[in-house]
Amino acid sequence: MSQSNESYRPINCEFHDVLEATATRRSVAAIRFVDEHGSEQERSARIANLYARDGAEYLELDSGERIRLDRLLTIDGQRLADYGPAE
């Protein structure tokens, strides 16, 4: 997935922990996010990797698709917005 050049906004550390736990369990997760065109998308997939590159953080799905973490809306019903700003 191509990412736009807008500035990355770090996500809350507790929500990052949710992502890491989901990746560790290797379970299929329902992932909602906003794509680079501003459209909401949903995937059911495993998180294969979490990584940082060029000043932004990403998750990579088992399909090879990557999503910038600040574009996430929910993972398995847990809303990023409910976790507040990055600390």
C-alpha positions as CSV (number, residue, x, y, z in Angstrom):
1,M,0.0,0.0,0.0
2,S,1.4,3.4,-0.9
3,Q,1.4,6.0,1.8
4,S,1.0,9.7,1.5
5,N,3.6,12.2,2.5
6,E,1.6,13.8,5.3
7,S,3.4,13.9,8.7
8,Y,3.2,10.8,10.8
9,R,1.4,11.2,14.2
10,P,2.7,8.7,16.7
11,I,0.1,6.4,18.3
12,N,-0.6,5.8,22.0
13,C,1.9,3.2,23.5
14,E,-0.9,1.2,25.0
15,F,-2.6,0.7,21.6
16,H,0.8,-0.2,20.2
17,D,0.9,-2.9,22.9
18,V,-2.5,-4.2,21.6
19,L,-1.0,-4.5,18.1
20,E,2.1,-6.3,19.4
21,A,0.0,-8.8,21.4
22,T,-2.2,-9.5,18.4
23,A,0.9,-10.1,16.2
24,T,2.4,-12.4,18.9
25,R,-0.8,-14.5,19.0
26,R,-0.8,-14.8,15.2
27,S,-4.5,-14.7,15.3
28,V,-6.7,-13.3,12.4
29,A,-7.8,-9.8,13.4
30,A,-10.4,-7.4,12.1
31,I,-8.5,-4.3,11.1
32,R,-10.2,-1.0,10.1
33,F,-8.1,1.9,8.8
34,V,-8.2,4.9,6.5
35,D,-6.3,4.4,3.2
36,E,-4.2,7.0,1.5
37,H,-7.3,8.3,-0.4
38,G,-9.2,8.9,2.8
39,S,-11.5,5.9,2.4
40,E,-12.3,3.5,5.2
41,Q,-11.0,0.0,4.6
42,E,-11.4,-3.3,6.5
43,R,-9.2,-6.4,6.4
44,S,-9.3,-9.7,8.2
45,A,-5.7,-10.7,8.4
46,R,-2.8,-11.6,10.6
47,I,-0.2,-9.0,11.6
48,A,3.0,-10.3,10.2
49,N,5.3,-7.5,11.4
50,L,5.4,-4.1,13.1
51,Y,8.3,-1.8,12.1
52,A,9.5,1.8,11.7
53,R,10.8,3.3,8.5
54,D,11.5,6.9,7.4
55,G,10.0,8.4,10.6
56,A,6.7,6.5,10.6
57,E,5.5,3.2,12.1
58,Y,3.8,0.5,10.1
59,L,2.2,-2.9,10.4
60,E,2.5,-5.5,7.7
61,L,-0.3,-8.0,7.1
62,D,0.3,-11.6,6.2
63,S,-0.8,-10.6,2.7
64,G,2.1,-8.2,2.3
65,E,0.0,-5.1,2.6
66,R,1.3,-2.4,4.9
67,I,-0.7,0.1,6.9
68,R,0.7,3.2,8.6
69,L,-0.2,3.0,12.3
70,D,-1.7,6.5,12.5
71,R,-4.2,5.5,9.9
72,L,-5.6,2.7,12.0
73,L,-9.2,3.0,13.3
74,T,-9.8,-0.3,15.1
75,I,-8.3,-3.7,15.7
76,D,-10.7,-6.4,16.8
77,G,-13.2,-3.6,17.9
78,Q,-10.6,-1.7,20.0
79,R,-10.6,1.9,18.8
80,L,-7.3,3.8,18.6
81,A,-9.2,7.0,19.4
82,D,-10.2,5.5,22.8
83,Y,-6.5,5.3,23.9
84,G,-5.8,9.1,23.7
85,P,-2.8,10.8,22.3
86,A,0.7,9.4,22.2
87,E,2.5,9.9,25.5
